[in-house]
């Protein structure tokens, strides 16, 4: 298994219009620009410094992603408190950004929408772990309507962008085969399956969390493979605590016959691997700002 302190790090997107999409993530969602290494890529975070949460690489030639293509279903931004969620929801309503849904999942409350190029976004706040419900087959995560009025009432006060402590809580992927996804993300990468109750979906985590990763086949099983040349997910990263943990995962990946692309340049240490749908996952060592400045 992955170490219990492993977590999702960065979601890196290929976008057609960098200025327009970056303006959304800053002005509407509340991220701050943290680094711009060149005129094609920008790194964003809640605080304007490391750790980075979203990276955008502009490529006007990138093809629009078709629905039946593997890749990102949504990236999920975890806020520290329910009040933070209420303030962000008030802000979204004020700027009249289209909201696609608001759900109570038992373990969390979540608001769903999309960026200007259709990349799905969930913003959510967790409930205390002692209120999560476990059964023999895993964690119960229902989908019920969120009490919007209660969340808004708790979110009184000024909205001033994303609060410190915001992070990428999980990533949800659109894949073509659940069994292959489980074999890769559980047996090879080292996540534990936490929930199987959803039809056509699986959820994975470490450290007792409800999920760091979700996968679904809701768009069907005959999907085109992911590609960085298509608008959408370029890669997502998993943060590991130390070099030993990274080397253990790299070893499992190689033993599974999956190609590993190492990146070792002084303090920057990472490996890249592709799942069966060509979705790229970067495994990096936590604690080094340069570890997010890859590809």
Secondary structure by P-SEA (a helix, b strand, c coil): cccccccccbbbbbbccaaaaaaaacccccccccccccccbbbbcccccccccbbbbbbccccccccccccccbbbbbcccaaaaaaaaaaaaaaccccccccccccccccccccccccbbbbbccccccccccccccbbbbbcccaaaaaaaaaccccccccccccccbbbbbcccaaaaaaaccccccccccccccccccccccccccccbbbbccccccccccccccccccbbbbbbccaaaaaaaaaaaaaacbbbbbbbcccccbbbbbccccbbbbbbbcccccccccc
